[in-house]
Amino acid sequence: MSHAVEAFELKKSFTRKRSVKELLTHPFRKAEQIHALRGVDLHVRSGEIFGLLGPNGAGKTTLLKIFSCLVLPDSGRAVLGGEDTVHEARVKPQLGLVHSDERSFYWRLSGRENLRFFARLYDVPGREIESRIDYLLEQVNMVDAADRRFADYSSGMKQRLAISRALLHDPPILLMDEPTRSLDPASSLALREFIRERLHERDGKTIILATHNLREAEALCSRLAILVKGRVRQVGTVAEVRRWGIEERRYRFEVAAWPPRIDARCTVVADEPFEDGRRVTISLDADSSLDGALRALIAAGVVIRSCERLEPDLEDAFSRILKSEPAEDDA
Amino acid sequence: MTRDLMKILAFLKRDFLSEVSYRISFIFQIVGIFFSLLAFFFVTKMIDPTTEGLNGIPPFEWLLVGLAFQYYFSTALYSFSAKIRNEQLLGTLEAMLVSPTPTSMVIFSSAAWDFTYGAIRVLVYLLFATLVFGVQLHTNSLGALLLGVLLTFLSSAGLGILSASFILYFKRGDPINFFLSGLTTFFGSVFFPVEQLPVSIRWVSDCLPITWSLRIVRGSLLQGLPSSELHEALAYLLVLTAILLPLGILFSRVAIRKAKREGSLVQY
């Protein structure tokens, strides 16, 4: 399995700026260090959408900045497309960055003029610039608005233009920092579809998506990493992360009738009338199997119409992971 | 090389498009130049043309060249740092620095329009001077003049890059700009000849590129001196350029590296 983006024991600290008052009152006191990353290991596979989840200050943006060659790590290595990020000239052509910052364009220029300027910076050959811009504007449904001033764009249009810019040089890796942060629900949904269907499924881009929108992560990402105070707390598929820290499994049955007692190690956690029968949710502990429960139900004469596994909520898993954080991180 | 040139042209075009979107402001600036020249035309009538250091050049013409080039030097001093600051505020710096274009190229090219605009302003000054105020310009040492202008551009760019590096390094206001701007205005023979200063402090003037630039331009355009008489000023300017430009580039590398380590490259 090839990896498009990797981090090995990445560490990064920043010095907190001291106020004039602090400088005057304690001139020799050592400035406080903020540990943004405390030894991050990540391995993002080629062609996957990988989510970076975490609360504010978890280190998501710092990690993206290191991958983008904007910040140097204190120690450890970041590798994109097989190249260490210290070799900027070899790394930058392989990546596109989509900011959450709406301002990152020239407001008095049109969308097309902005893209022309950035196309030169992104080393798009001169004869290909216009056709590439036309293609990208079409991809993000911006053809009609291309010659309007950027200042007149809506938030959704600005974000779509930012994606076009990141794709100007057709990089295999896209880093997206909260791309739907300022968008309304309809625009967010459209953008998610674009990311999944065109960038991921059709173009096969590797995408790292930093977000604290759990729904977005759930809808888009094949795997997730949860960052808390500069450490990776959990990595895995969305289902794996959801189940983290949960011993029990829950199943929902639709049955004609539920017996008062069954011979299986399960607990009924919900029981409600449903159509002409009942809908019952049971919880199985780690030692019990679904097979055993099914056998017990059939032996009790229960007519099972359907059975489905209920996945735990990602939000709950996220909250469990935050609570599980070791005490030394608070130091 | 062609690719780098095209990038500089892209910066020029970007800023030109922004500039022409403020048409009224552009027109007012040109009108402003005319009225400031008109004021100086009458003010300089009070100055004795035989004042030491004017070297026989009429006071208005002497001052006109000083004014035109002083603006050019201030542009060079402020442009790099102001542009970087502006890009940080706009949020566009990060988008540029994540592109395959090297950071030093981004910083250097970002001031391309200001330098071009500064040169256009110098030409506007000279056009007003000849067409409206009847100043006679000489062209018999054009080669030396062009070399002088090129060295002026390079030496002032060196100072400008130094100043931008200071901002990147310290994230503070820019004392280099303040200091150099004051020095240039006072010691650079912009408003009055250095010969008017006490002898003991005149050496400061020799350390400033603008002093030599103005000697070359005034000597060539206003006095009509042959190239041979401009060699000394050209040599001084060359030495200052050879010191300032590499120093600026060196400091910019140090500053960029430090800013990347601190994570402050795109902060304001």
Interface residues (C-beta under 8 A of the other chain):
Chain A: K12 F14 T15 A36 T62 K65 S68 C69 L70 V71 L72 E88 A89 K92 P93 L95 L97 H99 D101 E102 R103 S104 F105 Y106 W107 R108 L109 E113 R116 F117 F118 R120 L121 Y122 D123 G126 R165 H169
Chain B: R3 M6 K7 L9 A10 F11 K13 R14 L17 S18 S21 L90 G91 T92 E94 A95 M96 L97 V98 S99 P100 T101 P102 V106 R257 K260 R261 E262 G263 L265 V266
